[in-house]
Amino acid sequence: MRATFSCAVLVLGVGTWTAAARDFPLPVASTGSLLEDTKAECARNIKRCWFLSFLKPSEPICASDQGTYSGECHLCSRVLYEGFNITKLYDGPYEIART
């Protein structure tokens, strides 16, 4: 009984934290000119990504390479670890008519 209560409290705590968790904001650029700001913001927040990505799916975002990324963590991993020179354009998937 005691173990069940402890597990329930843990699940409730993680569930509450997950519901309140948000992706970190990235600067939004229409021309790709905010690359250094994007890199700095990604470097500050990339450690949060491994935990957030497992608990709460992100909303898609459109990047300056006209690609759709599964969230800020996905875009930041491309910028920091794969050397992509991209920035966030807007929330939501890439749409031809919107750019």
PLY file of the C-alpha trace (Angstrom):
ply
format ascii 1.0
element vertex 99
property float x
property float y
property float z
element edge 98
property int vertex1
property int vertex2
end_header
0.00 0.00 0.00
2.76 2.41 0.91
4.67 1.67 -2.31
1.52 2.21 -4.36
0.97 5.59 -2.73
4.59 6.61 -3.38
4.30 5.61 -7.03
1.04 7.51 -7.38
2.58 10.65 -5.91
5.58 10.34 -8.24
3.38 9.87 -11.31
1.21 12.82 -10.28
4.27 15.02 -9.77
5.84 14.13 -13.12
2.49 14.53 -14.86
1.97 17.98 -13.38
5.48 19.07 -14.30
5.05 17.72 -17.84
1.77 19.56 -18.32
3.45 22.82 -17.30
6.65 22.21 -19.29
7.16 24.43 -22.28
9.64 24.54 -25.06
12.15 27.31 -24.63
11.66 30.32 -26.88
13.99 30.77 -29.82
14.40 34.10 -31.57
12.21 34.29 -34.65
13.94 35.56 -37.78
12.46 36.28 -41.15
15.85 36.60 -42.85
18.03 34.20 -40.89
19.98 37.12 -39.38
19.59 35.94 -35.77
21.87 32.91 -36.04
24.16 33.95 -33.18
21.16 34.60 -30.89
19.74 31.20 -31.84
23.05 29.46 -31.09
23.29 31.20 -27.70
19.71 30.29 -26.75
20.22 26.70 -27.87
23.45 26.39 -25.88
21.66 27.65 -22.75
18.74 25.26 -23.07
19.95 22.11 -24.84
20.37 20.22 -21.57
16.62 20.47 -20.97
15.89 18.76 -24.26
16.64 15.16 -23.42
14.08 15.16 -20.62
11.41 17.31 -22.28
11.49 15.40 -25.54
10.58 12.13 -23.81
7.79 13.57 -21.68
6.10 16.13 -23.87
5.99 16.15 -27.65
6.79 19.51 -29.20
4.86 21.42 -31.79
6.46 21.60 -35.24
8.40 24.71 -36.20
9.55 26.04 -39.57
13.21 26.93 -39.99
15.09 29.18 -42.38
16.12 26.18 -44.50
12.40 25.74 -45.29
12.34 22.56 -43.26
9.91 21.47 -40.59
11.46 20.44 -37.27
9.69 18.63 -34.47
10.42 21.45 -32.01
13.07 23.72 -30.60
15.12 20.80 -29.30
15.28 19.21 -32.74
16.32 22.47 -34.38
18.92 23.18 -31.67
20.49 19.75 -32.04
20.92 20.44 -35.75
22.45 23.87 -35.05
24.77 22.83 -32.22
25.77 19.28 -33.10
25.45 19.10 -36.88
26.58 22.62 -37.78
23.41 23.74 -39.57
23.16 27.53 -39.98
19.42 27.83 -39.52
17.02 29.89 -37.42
13.37 29.60 -36.50
10.97 31.36 -38.86
7.61 30.63 -37.23
5.63 28.10 -35.20
4.03 25.41 -37.30
5.12 23.30 -40.25
6.67 24.77 -43.39
4.05 26.12 -45.78
5.00 27.30 -49.29
2.42 30.10 -49.36
3.52 31.47 -46.00
7.16 32.22 -46.86
0 1
1 2
2 3
3 4
4 5
5 6
6 7
7 8
8 9
9 10
10 11
11 12
12 13
13 14
14 15
15 16
16 17
17 18
18 19
19 20
20 21
21 22
22 23
23 24
24 25
25 26
26 27
27 28
28 29
29 30
30 31
31 32
32 33
33 34
34 35
35 36
36 37
37 38
38 39
39 40
40 41
41 42
42 43
43 44
44 45
45 46
46 47
47 48
48 49
49 50
50 51
51 52
52 53
53 54
54 55
55 56
56 57
57 58
58 59
59 60
60 61
61 62
62 63
63 64
64 65
65 66
66 67
67 68
68 69
69 70
70 71
71 72
72 73
73 74
74 75
75 76
76 77
77 78
78 79
79 80
80 81
81 82
82 83
83 84
84 85
85 86
86 87
87 88
88 89
89 90
90 91
91 92
92 93
93 94
94 95
95 96
96 97
97 98
